[in-house]
Amino acid sequence: MKEALKKLWENKTARILLIALIALALLLGCWFVFGKTEDAPTGTYAPTAQEERIGALLSEVEGVERVTVMVTEEDGVPVSAVVVFDGEDGILVRLRITQITANALNLADNRIYVYPSDKK
């Protein structure tokens, strides 16, 4: 048996074919492990009542037109928030948004992330 494998390995065509089969088996194995895709979320997000209330409050700020708020919670307690807004982008507007959101959620200012929207 050992001699037969040694003789087979010495044959260049058989060696290339064997390496190709091993590579194919590895690719198939990787595809079965990593390639399966689960149903990906559609990208829609339904804001909670708390996020809508904060968004309505922030839209009243001077220089802010439209606001989207997403609050991250752990065990039902807010730990951070992301605010995306349309309107005038300036340090004062961002500061107001940060302070209002931090106070509304009882969070530290550094846990609030404020970004202007790309839509103009």
A tleap script that builds the chain and sets N, CA, C and O, in Angstrom:
source leaprc.protein.ff14SB
mol = sequence {
  NMET LYS GLU ALA LEU LYS LYS LEU TRP GLU
  ASN LYS THR ALA ARG ILE LEU LEU ILE ALA
  LEU ILE ALA LEU ALA LEU LEU LEU GLY CYS
  TRP PHE VAL PHE GLY LYS THR GLU ASP ALA
  PRO THR GLY THR TYR ALA PRO THR ALA GLN
  GLU GLU ARG ILE GLY ALA LEU LEU SER GLU
  VAL GLU GLY VAL GLU ARG VAL THR VAL MET
  VAL THR GLU GLU ASP GLY VAL PRO VAL SER
  ALA VAL VAL VAL PHE ASP GLY GLU ASP GLY
  ILE LEU VAL ARG LEU ARG ILE THR GLN ILE
  THR ALA ASN ALA LEU ASN LEU ALA ASP ASN
  ARG ILE TYR VAL TYR PRO SER ASP LYS CLYS
}
set mol.1.N position { 0.827 -1.194 0.000 }
set mol.1.CA position { 0.000 0.000 0.000 }
set mol.1.C position { 0.872 1.258 0.000 }
set mol.1.O position { 0.623 2.207 -0.744 }
set mol.2.N position { 1.900 1.240 0.854 }
set mol.2.CA position { 2.781 2.382 0.948 }
set mol.2.C position { 3.532 2.595 -0.364 }
set mol.2.O position { 3.728 3.726 -0.808 }
set mol.3.N position { 3.938 1.512 -0.960 }
set mol.3.CA position { 4.663 1.608 -2.228 }
set mol.3.C position { 3.756 2.092 -3.351 }
set mol.3.O position { 4.193 2.823 -4.239 }
set mol.4.N position { 2.490 1.680 -3.308 }
set mol.4.CA position { 1.540 2.118 -4.334 }
set mol.4.C position { 1.308 3.624 -4.234 }
set mol.4.O position { 1.244 4.309 -5.255 }
set mol.5.N position { 1.182 4.140 -3.018 }
set mol.5.CA position { 1.011 5.585 -2.828 }
set mol.5.C position { 2.270 6.338 -3.251 }
set mol.5.O position { 2.187 7.414 -3.843 }
set mol.6.N position { 3.414 5.776 -2.950 }
set mol.6.CA position { 4.665 6.417 -3.331 }
set mol.6.C position { 4.799 6.476 -4.853 }
set mol.6.O position { 5.239 7.480 -5.413 }
set mol.7.N position { 4.416 5.390 -5.502 }
set mol.7.CA position { 4.486 5.337 -6.963 }
set mol.7.C position { 3.478 6.319 -7.583 }
set mol.7.O position { 3.768 6.976 -8.583 }
set mol.8.N position { 2.287 6.402 -6.967 }
set mol.8.CA position { 1.260 7.335 -7.450 }
set mol.8.C position { 1.733 8.778 -7.276 }
set mol.8.O position { 1.496 9.615 -8.147 }
set mol.9.N position { 2.395 9.074 -6.166 }
set mol.9.CA position { 2.868 10.425 -5.892 }
set mol.9.C position { 3.970 10.838 -6.866 }
set mol.9.O position { 4.105 12.021 -7.178 }
set mol.10.N position { 4.740 9.897 -7.338 }
set mol.10.CA position { 5.805 10.200 -8.292 }
set mol.10.C position { 5.257 10.573 -9.663 }
set mol.10.O position { 5.934 11.257 -10.431 }
set mol.11.N position { 4.048 10.138 -9.980 }
set mol.11.CA position { 3.402 10.479 -11.248 }
set mol.11.C position { 2.935 11.937 -11.166 }
set mol.11.O position { 2.117 12.276 -10.310 }
set mol.12.N position { 3.446 12.794 -12.044 }
set mol.12.CA position { 3.166 14.235 -11.991 }
set mol.12.C position { 1.682 14.531 -12.198 }
set mol.12.O position { 1.124 15.371 -11.493 }
set mol.13.N position { 1.041 13.868 -13.139 }
set mol.13.CA position { -0.377 14.105 -13.418 }
set mol.13.C position { -1.235 13.702 -12.225 }
set mol.13.O position { -2.157 14.425 -11.848 }
set mol.14.N position { -0.937 12.563 -11.638 }
set mol.14.CA position { -1.701 12.104 -10.480 }
set mol.14.C position { -1.506 13.051 -9.300 }
set mol.14.O position { -2.450 13.323 -8.558 }
set mol.15.N position { -0.290 13.550 -9.126 }
set mol.15.CA position { -0.005 14.474 -8.031 }
set mol.15.C position { -0.795 15.772 -8.200 }
set mol.15.O position { -1.374 16.271 -7.235 }
set mol.16.N position { -0.824 16.318 -9.401 }
set mol.16.CA position { -1.579 17.552 -9.667 }
set mol.16.C position { -3.066 17.316 -9.443 }
set mol.16.O position { -3.749 18.155 -8.856 }
set mol.17.N position { -3.564 16.185 -9.907 }
set mol.17.CA position { -4.977 15.854 -9.733 }
set mol.17.C position { -5.321 15.697 -8.256 }
set mol.17.O position { -6.372 16.162 -7.814 }
set mol.18.N position { -4.455 15.054 -7.495 }
set mol.18.CA position { -4.682 14.869 -6.067 }
set mol.18.C position { -4.687 16.210 -5.331 }
set mol.18.O position { -5.536 16.440 -4.469 }
set mol.19.N position { -3.755 17.087 -5.661 }
set mol.19.CA position { -3.707 18.417 -5.040 }
set mol.19.C position { -4.950 19.219 -5.402 }
set mol.19.O position { -5.494 19.927 -4.554 }
set mol.20.N position { -5.405 19.120 -6.646 }
set mol.20.CA position { -6.615 19.830 -7.070 }
set mol.20.C position { -7.837 19.314 -6.315 }
set mol.20.O position { -8.695 20.103 -5.920 }
set mol.21.N position { -7.927 18.008 -6.111 }
set mol.21.CA position { -9.056 17.440 -5.365 }
set mol.21.C position { -9.038 17.879 -3.900 }
set mol.21.O position { -10.085 18.172 -3.321 }
set mol.22.N position { -7.856 17.922 -3.310 }
set mol.22.CA position { -7.749 18.389 -1.925 }
set mol.22.C position { -8.152 19.859 -1.831 }
set mol.22.O position { -8.859 20.248 -0.900 }
set mol.23.N position { -7.709 20.678 -2.784 }
set mol.23.CA position { -8.078 22.098 -2.792 }
set mol.23.C position { -9.580 22.267 -2.961 }
set mol.23.O position { -10.186 23.115 -2.306 }
set mol.24.N position { -10.184 21.468 -3.831 }
set mol.24.CA position { -11.632 21.530 -4.033 }
set mol.24.C position { -12.374 21.135 -2.764 }
set mol.24.O position { -13.371 21.761 -2.405 }
set mol.25.N position { -11.892 20.102 -2.087 }
set mol.25.CA position { -12.523 19.675 -0.835 }
set mol.25.C position { -12.418 20.773 0.223 }
set mol.25.O position { -13.371 21.009 0.966 }
set mol.26.N position { -11.270 21.441 0.296 }
set mol.26.CA position { -11.111 22.546 1.246 }
set mol.26.C position { -12.034 23.711 0.912 }
set mol.26.O position { -12.633 24.306 1.808 }
set mol.27.N position { -12.152 24.036 -0.363 }
set mol.27.CA position { -13.051 25.121 -0.772 }
set mol.27.C position { -14.496 24.794 -0.433 }
set mol.27.O position { -15.225 25.645 0.078 }
set mol.28.N position { -14.912 23.572 -0.713 }
set mol.28.CA position { -16.280 23.171 -0.377 }
set mol.28.C position { -16.509 23.203 1.129 }
set mol.28.O position { -17.563 23.634 1.597 }
set mol.29.N position { -15.520 22.747 1.880 }
set mol.29.CA position { -15.638 22.793 3.338 }
set mol.29.C position { -15.773 24.215 3.848 }
set mol.29.O position { -16.603 24.488 4.715 }
set mol.30.N position { -14.967 25.119 3.320 }
set mol.30.CA position { -15.060 26.533 3.713 }
set mol.30.C position { -16.401 27.125 3.323 }
set mol.30.O position { -16.980 27.909 4.074 }
set mol.31.N position { -16.893 26.755 2.158 }
set mol.31.CA position { -18.184 27.290 1.713 }
set mol.31.C position { -19.303 26.818 2.629 }
set mol.31.O position { -20.192 27.596 2.972 }
set mol.32.N position { -19.268 25.550 3.030 }
set mol.32.CA position { -20.311 25.040 3.923 }
set mol.32.C position { -20.245 25.692 5.298 }
set mol.32.O position { -21.278 25.912 5.931 }
set mol.33.N position { -19.043 26.002 5.762 }
set mol.33.CA position { -18.902 26.597 7.085 }
set mol.33.C position { -19.174 28.101 7.055 }
set mol.33.O position { -19.937 28.609 7.877 }
set mol.34.N position { -18.557 28.813 6.115 }
set mol.34.CA position { -18.622 30.270 6.117 }
set mol.34.C position { -19.536 30.861 5.055 }
set mol.34.O position { -19.931 32.021 5.170 }
set mol.35.N position { -19.876 30.113 4.046 }
set mol.35.CA position { -20.593 30.672 2.911 }
set mol.35.C position { -22.093 30.698 3.042 }
set mol.35.O position { -22.773 31.343 2.244 }
set mol.36.N position { -22.621 30.016 4.027 }
set mol.36.CA position { -24.075 30.010 4.170 }
set mol.36.C position { -24.533 31.380 4.642 }
set mol.36.O position { -24.053 31.904 5.647 }
set mol.37.N position { -25.457 31.936 3.906 }
set mol.37.CA position { -25.987 33.238 4.291 }
set mol.37.C position { -27.361 33.044 4.901 }
set mol.37.O position { -28.213 32.332 4.368 }
set mol.38.N position { -27.545 33.689 6.016 }
set mol.38.CA position { -28.847 33.668 6.652 }
set mol.38.C position { -29.640 34.833 6.095 }
set mol.38.O position { -29.094 35.711 5.428 }
set mol.39.N position { -30.913 34.833 6.371 }
set mol.39.CA position { -31.735 35.937 5.905 }
set mol.39.C position { -31.230 37.219 6.545 }
set mol.39.O position { -31.337 37.417 7.755 }
set mol.40.N position { -30.684 38.077 5.715 }
set mol.40.CA position { -30.149 39.342 6.198 }
set mol.40.C position { -31.303 40.303 6.454 }
set mol.40.O position { -32.313 40.268 5.751 }
set mol.41.N position { -31.156 41.151 7.448 }
set mol.41.CA position { -32.198 42.142 7.680 }
set mol.41.C position { -32.342 43.052 6.468 }
set mol.41.O position { -31.382 43.288 5.735 }
set mol.42.N position { -33.537 43.551 6.270 }
set mol.42.CA position { -33.809 44.353 5.089 }
set mol.42.C position { -33.275 45.770 5.210 }
set mol.42.O position { -33.301 46.523 4.236 }
set mol.43.N position { -32.799 46.143 6.372 }
set mol.43.CA position { -32.266 47.478 6.544 }
set mol.43.C position { -33.292 48.460 7.073 }
set mol.43.O position { -32.989 49.641 7.240 }
set mol.44.N position { -34.485 47.994 7.335 }
set mol.44.CA position { -35.482 48.884 7.906 }
set mol.44.C position { -35.383 48.814 9.418 }
set mol.44.O position { -35.034 47.778 9.985 }
set mol.45.N position { -35.686 49.903 10.048 }
set mol.45.CA position { -35.589 49.994 11.494 }
set mol.45.C position { -36.804 50.752 11.987 }
set mol.45.O position { -37.076 51.862 11.528 }
set mol.46.N position { -37.526 50.170 12.903 }
set mol.46.CA position { -38.696 50.833 13.475 }
set mol.46.C position { -38.272 51.517 14.773 }
set mol.46.O position { -37.934 50.839 15.743 }
set mol.47.N position { -38.285 52.841 14.803 }
set mol.47.CA position { -37.863 53.542 16.015 }
set mol.47.C position { -38.843 53.312 17.165 }
set mol.47.O position { -40.047 53.158 16.959 }
set mol.48.N position { -38.299 53.295 18.371 }
set mol.48.CA position { -39.135 53.135 19.556 }
set mol.48.C position { -39.807 54.463 19.883 }
set mol.48.O position { -39.469 55.502 19.315 }
set mol.49.N position { -40.755 54.413 20.798 }
set mol.49.CA position { -41.461 55.636 21.201 }
set mol.49.C position { -40.486 56.631 21.828 }
set mol.49.O position { -40.595 57.838 21.611 }
set mol.50.N position { -39.541 56.122 22.598 }
set mol.50.CA position { -38.546 56.991 23.226 }
set mol.50.C position { -37.703 57.706 22.170 }
set mol.50.O position { -37.436 58.901 22.290 }
set mol.51.N position { -37.290 56.979 21.147 }
set mol.51.CA position { -36.492 57.574 20.076 }
set mol.51.C position { -37.300 58.606 19.304 }
set mol.51.O position { -36.767 59.646 18.918 }
set mol.52.N position { -38.568 58.333 19.076 }
set mol.52.CA position { -39.419 59.303 18.377 }
set mol.52.C position { -39.611 60.565 19.208 }
set mol.52.O position { -39.599 61.669 18.663 }
set mol.53.N position { -39.788 60.420 20.520 }
set mol.53.CA position { -39.950 61.593 21.390 }
set mol.53.C position { -38.687 62.451 21.391 }
set mol.53.O position { -38.763 63.677 21.309 }
set mol.54.N position { -37.534 61.807 21.484 }
set mol.54.CA position { -36.274 62.559 21.474 }
set mol.54.C position { -36.074 63.217 20.112 }
set mol.54.O position { -35.609 64.354 20.038 }
set mol.55.N position { -36.420 62.513 19.035 }
set mol.55.CA position { -36.317 63.087 17.696 }
set mol.55.C position { -37.208 64.307 17.529 }
set mol.55.O position { -36.802 65.301 16.927 }
set mol.56.N position { -38.429 64.231 18.063 }
set mol.56.CA position { -39.343 65.379 17.989 }
set mol.56.C position { -38.791 66.555 18.785 }
set mol.56.O position { -38.889 67.703 18.353 }
set mol.57.N position { -38.220 66.270 19.932 }
set mol.57.CA position { -37.633 67.320 20.754 }
set mol.57.C position { -36.439 67.963 20.050 }
set mol.57.O position { -36.301 69.186 20.050 }
set mol.58.N position { -35.585 67.146 19.456 }
set mol.58.CA position { -34.394 67.673 18.784 }
set mol.58.C position { -34.732 68.450 17.516 }
set mol.58.O position { -34.001 69.364 17.137 }
set mol.59.N position { -35.830 68.096 16.862 }
set mol.59.CA position { -36.196 68.819 15.641 }
set mol.59.C position { -36.635 70.248 15.938 }
set mol.59.O position { -36.754 71.061 15.022 }
set mol.60.N position { -36.875 70.560 17.201 }
set mol.60.CA position { -37.228 71.923 17.605 }
set mol.60.C position { -35.994 72.807 17.799 }
set mol.60.O position { -36.125 74.024 17.933 }
set mol.61.N position { -34.819 72.219 17.814 }
set mol.61.CA position { -33.582 72.978 18.011 }
set mol.61.C position { -33.312 73.830 16.777 }
set mol.61.O position { -33.511 73.387 15.646 }
set mol.62.N position { -32.855 75.061 17.009 }
set mol.62.CA position { -32.543 75.969 15.908 }
set mol.62.C position { -31.412 75.389 15.066 }
set mol.62.O position { -30.364 75.015 15.593 }
set mol.63.N position { -31.628 75.316 13.756 }
set mol.63.CA position { -30.629 74.793 12.838 }
set mol.63.C position { -30.792 73.316 12.525 }
set mol.63.O position { -30.068 72.776 11.689 }
set mol.64.N position { -31.730 72.661 13.183 }
set mol.64.CA position { -31.966 71.234 12.956 }
set mol.64.C position { -33.310 71.074 12.274 }
set mol.64.O position { -34.321 71.594 12.747 }
set mol.65.N position { -33.322 70.348 11.154 }
set mol.65.CA position { -34.569 70.157 10.413 }
set mol.65.C position { -35.181 68.785 10.674 }
set mol.65.O position { -36.269 68.679 11.238 }
set mol.66.N position { -34.481 67.745 10.264 }
set mol.66.CA position { -35.003 66.385 10.412 }
set mol.66.C position { -33.988 65.582 11.207 }
set mol.66.O position { -32.784 65.719 10.994 }
set mol.67.N position { -34.468 64.737 12.130 }
set mol.67.CA position { -33.584 64.016 13.037 }
set mol.67.C position { -33.966 62.542 13.072 }
set mol.67.O position { -35.146 62.192 13.065 }
set mol.68.N position { -32.949 61.686 13.109 }
set mol.68.CA position { -33.148 60.260 13.348 }
set mol.68.C position { -32.319 59.890 14.566 }
set mol.68.O position { -31.128 60.195 14.636 }
set mol.69.N position { -32.959 59.230 15.528 }
set mol.69.CA position { -32.291 58.859 16.772 }
set mol.69.C position { -32.345 57.345 16.924 }
set mol.69.O position { -33.380 56.724 16.683 }
set mol.70.N position { -31.222 56.758 17.327 }
set mol.70.CA position { -31.196 55.333 17.652 }
set mol.70.C position { -30.533 55.179 19.012 }
set mol.70.O position { -29.392 55.597 19.209 }
set mol.71.N position { -31.260 54.575 19.948 }
set mol.71.CA position { -30.768 54.384 21.307 }
set mol.71.C position { -30.361 52.925 21.475 }
set mol.71.O position { -31.131 52.015 21.166 }
set mol.72.N position { -29.150 52.713 21.964 }
set mol.72.CA position { -28.666 51.364 22.255 }
set mol.72.C position { -28.900 51.081 23.729 }
set mol.72.O position { -28.523 51.867 24.599 }
set mol.73.N position { -29.529 49.942 23.991 }
set mol.73.CA position { -29.849 49.577 25.370 }
set mol.73.C position { -29.209 48.247 25.733 }
set mol.73.O position { -29.028 47.370 24.889 }
set mol.74.N position { -28.874 48.122 27.006 }
set mol.74.CA position { -28.435 46.850 27.573 }
set mol.74.C position { -29.291 46.602 28.800 }
set mol.74.O position { -29.319 47.417 29.722 }
set mol.75.N position { -29.981 45.492 28.809 }
set mol.75.CA position { -30.901 45.137 29.898 }
set mol.75.C position { -31.954 46.220 30.115 }
set mol.75.O position { -32.343 46.493 31.251 }
set mol.76.N position { -32.410 46.831 29.037 }
set mol.76.CA position { -33.465 47.830 29.106 }
set mol.76.C position { -33.007 49.211 29.530 }
set mol.76.O position { -33.829 50.117 29.664 }
set mol.77.N position { -31.717 49.390 29.741 }
set mol.77.CA position { -31.182 50.686 30.172 }
set mol.77.C position { -30.379 51.281 29.023 }
set mol.77.O position { -29.518 50.604 28.463 }
set mol.78.N position { -30.645 52.546 28.657 }
set mol.78.CA position { -29.881 53.174 27.571 }
set mol.78.C position { -28.399 53.276 27.936 }
set mol.78.O position { -28.042 53.674 29.045 }
set mol.79.N position { -27.544 52.907 26.973 }
set mol.79.CA position { -26.098 53.019 27.200 }
set mol.79.C position { -25.437 53.967 26.209 }
set mol.79.O position { -24.364 54.502 26.491 }
set mol.80.N position { -26.058 54.184 25.052 }
set mol.80.CA position { -25.519 55.144 24.096 }
set mol.80.C position { -26.609 55.509 23.102 }
set mol.80.O position { -27.660 54.872 23.042 }
set mol.81.N position { -26.335 56.547 22.325 }
set mol.81.CA position { -27.301 56.984 21.319 }
set mol.81.C position { -26.556 57.551 20.121 }
set mol.81.O position { -25.485 58.144 20.249 }
set mol.82.N position { -27.155 57.352 18.954 }
set mol.82.CA position { -26.642 57.919 17.709 }
set mol.82.C position { -27.719 58.847 17.169 }
set mol.82.O position { -28.888 58.473 17.077 }
set mol.83.N position { -27.313 60.058 16.813 }
set mol.83.CA position { -28.245 61.044 16.274 }
set mol.83.C position { -27.726 61.490 14.914 }
set mol.83.O position { -26.589 61.944 14.792 }
set mol.84.N position { -28.567 61.357 13.893 }
set mol.84.CA position { -28.244 61.836 12.547 }
set mol.84.C position { -29.243 62.936 12.231 }
set mol.84.O position { -30.451 62.740 12.362 }
set mol.85.N position { -28.743 64.090 11.815 }
set mol.85.CA position { -29.635 65.226 11.606 }
set mol.85.C position { -29.394 65.893 10.264 }
set mol.85.O position { -28.293 65.848 9.715 }
set mol.86.N position { -30.442 66.510 9.752 }
set mol.86.CA position { -30.368 67.373 8.578 }
set mol.86.C position { -30.416 68.804 9.078 }
set mol.86.O position { -31.076 69.110 10.071 }
set mol.87.N position { -29.720 69.661 8.387 }
set mol.87.CA position { -29.765 71.064 8.755 }
set mol.87.C position { -28.370 71.635 8.865 }
set mol.87.O position { -27.401 71.084 8.344 }
set mol.88.N position { -28.298 72.752 9.555 }
set mol.88.CA position { -27.050 73.476 9.715 }
set mol.88.C position { -26.093 72.663 10.582 }
set mol.88.O position { -26.443 72.241 11.684 }
set mol.89.N position { -24.877 72.448 10.067 }
set mol.89.CA position { -23.883 71.689 10.826 }
set mol.89.C position { -22.886 72.655 11.429 }
set mol.89.O position { -22.134 73.319 10.715 }
set mol.90.N position { -22.887 72.728 12.721 }
set mol.90.CA position { -21.951 73.594 13.421 }
set mol.90.C position { -21.717 73.066 14.818 }
set mol.90.O position { -22.442 72.193 15.295 }
set mol.91.N position { -20.705 73.596 15.469 }
set mol.91.CA position { -20.351 73.114 16.799 }
set mol.91.C position { -21.465 73.384 17.803 }
set mol.91.O position { -21.716 72.567 18.688 }
set mol.92.N position { -22.133 74.528 17.669 }
set mol.92.CA position { -23.202 74.861 18.610 }
set mol.92.C position { -24.403 73.936 18.427 }
set mol.92.O position { -25.011 73.503 19.406 }
set mol.93.N position { -24.743 73.634 17.179 }
set mol.93.CA position { -25.865 72.724 16.908 }
set mol.93.C position { -25.545 71.339 17.455 }
set mol.93.O position { -26.389 70.715 18.097 }
set mol.94.N position { -24.344 70.862 17.207 }
set mol.94.CA position { -23.955 69.535 17.704 }
set mol.94.C position { -23.940 69.498 19.234 }
set mol.94.O position { -24.354 68.509 19.838 }
set mol.95.N position { -23.466 70.570 19.851 }
set mol.95.CA position { -23.436 70.637 21.307 }
set mol.95.C position { -24.846 70.591 21.881 }
set mol.95.O position { -25.106 69.870 22.844 }
set mol.96.N position { -25.746 71.354 21.295 }
set mol.96.CA position { -27.136 71.351 21.764 }
set mol.96.C position { -27.765 69.964 21.625 }
set mol.96.O position { -28.429 69.480 22.542 }
set mol.97.N position { -27.549 69.330 20.470 }
set mol.97.CA position { -28.101 67.989 20.246 }
set mol.97.C position { -27.529 67.010 21.269 }
set mol.97.O position { -28.263 66.201 21.839 }
set mol.98.N position { -26.230 67.085 21.498 }
set mol.98.CA position { -25.584 66.179 22.449 }
set mol.98.C position { -26.124 66.378 23.855 }
set mol.98.O position { -26.450 65.407 24.537 }
set mol.99.N position { -26.223 67.624 24.295 }
set mol.99.CA position { -26.682 67.896 25.654 }
set mol.99.C position { -28.143 67.509 25.857 }
set mol.99.O position { -28.493 66.931 26.886 }
set mol.100.N position { -28.988 67.818 24.896 }
set mol.100.CA position { -30.407 67.471 25.023 }
set mol.100.C position { -30.579 65.958 25.069 }
set mol.100.O position { -31.320 65.441 25.905 }
set mol.101.N position { -29.901 65.253 24.178 }
set mol.101.CA position { -30.023 63.792 24.145 }
set mol.101.C position { -29.457 63.171 25.415 }
set mol.101.O position { -30.055 62.251 25.973 }
set mol.102.N position { -28.316 63.662 25.874 }
set mol.102.CA position { -27.706 63.121 27.095 }
set mol.102.C position { -28.615 63.330 28.297 }
set mol.102.O position { -28.768 62.426 29.119 }
set mol.103.N position { -29.215 64.496 28.411 }
set mol.103.CA position { -30.110 64.757 29.537 }
set mol.103.C position { -31.402 63.956 29.435 }
set mol.103.O position { -31.923 63.491 30.449 }
set mol.104.N position { -31.920 63.791 28.230 }
set mol.104.CA position { -33.163 63.035 28.060 }
set mol.104.C position { -32.970 61.558 28.402 }
set mol.104.O position { -33.887 60.910 28.907 }
set mol.105.N position { -31.789 61.033 28.128 }
set mol.105.CA position { -31.528 59.610 28.377 }
set mol.105.C position { -30.739 59.365 29.658 }
set mol.105.O position { -30.478 58.215 30.013 }
set mol.106.N position { -30.356 60.439 30.359 }
set mol.106.CA position { -29.556 60.344 31.573 }
set mol.106.C position { -28.231 59.621 31.286 }
set mol.106.O position { -27.844 58.692 31.994 }
set mol.107.N position { -27.558 60.074 30.234 }
set mol.107.CA position { -26.278 59.505 29.824 }
set mol.107.C position { -25.195 60.575 29.868 }
set mol.107.O position { -25.487 61.770 29.884 }
set mol.108.N position { -23.951 60.133 29.887 }
set mol.108.CA position { -22.829 61.063 29.779 }
set mol.108.C position { -22.743 61.569 28.337 }
set mol.108.O position { -23.138 60.875 27.400 }
set mol.109.N position { -22.226 62.779 28.176 }
set mol.109.CA position { -22.121 63.381 26.841 }
set mol.109.C position { -21.278 62.535 25.884 }
set mol.109.O position { -21.537 62.522 24.680 }
set mol.110.N position { -20.277 61.834 26.407 }
set mol.110.CA position { -19.407 61.056 25.524 }
set mol.110.C position { -20.062 59.765 25.032 }
set mol.110.O position { -19.449 59.032 24.255 }
set mol.111.N position { -21.268 59.474 25.456 }
set mol.111.CA position { -22.003 58.299 24.986 }
set mol.111.C position { -23.006 58.662 23.890 }
set mol.111.O position { -23.761 57.805 23.430 }
set mol.112.N position { -23.015 59.928 23.474 }
set mol.112.CA position { -23.913 60.410 22.423 }
set mol.112.C position { -23.061 60.707 21.193 }
set mol.112.O position { -22.075 61.439 21.272 }
set mol.113.N position { -23.448 60.137 20.063 }
set mol.113.CA position { -22.713 60.324 18.812 }
set mol.113.C position { -23.610 61.070 17.837 }
set mol.113.O position { -24.686 60.592 17.480 }
set mol.114.N position { -23.161 62.244 17.410 }
set mol.114.CA position { -23.969 63.131 16.572 }
set mol.114.C position { -23.293 63.283 15.214 }
set mol.114.O position { -22.105 63.596 15.126 }
set mol.115.N position { -24.077 63.053 14.151 }
set mol.115.CA position { -23.553 63.132 12.787 }
set mol.115.C position { -24.522 63.892 11.895 }
set mol.115.O position { -25.736 63.726 12.016 }
set mol.116.N position { -23.995 64.725 10.997 }
set mol.116.CA position { -24.874 65.350 10.006 }
set mol.116.C position { -25.220 64.334 8.923 }
set mol.116.O position { -24.433 63.436 8.623 }
set mol.117.N position { -26.387 64.486 8.350 }
set mol.117.CA position { -26.821 63.591 7.280 }
set mol.117.C position { -26.086 63.938 5.993 }
set mol.117.O position { -25.718 65.092 5.773 }
set mol.118.N position { -25.875 62.941 5.148 }
set mol.118.CA position { -25.245 63.179 3.844 }
set mol.118.C position { -26.233 63.767 2.855 }
set mol.118.O position { -25.830 64.326 1.835 }
set mol.119.N position { -27.511 63.649 3.139 }
set mol.119.CA position { -28.541 64.152 2.230 }
set mol.119.C position { -28.615 65.659 2.361 }
set mol.119.O position { -28.806 66.192 3.455 }
set mol.120.N position { -28.465 66.328 1.261 }
set mol.120.CA position { -28.524 67.801 1.272 }
set mol.120.C position { -29.720 68.267 0.489 }
set mol.120.O position { -29.952 69.471 0.375 }
savepdb mol mol.pdb
quit
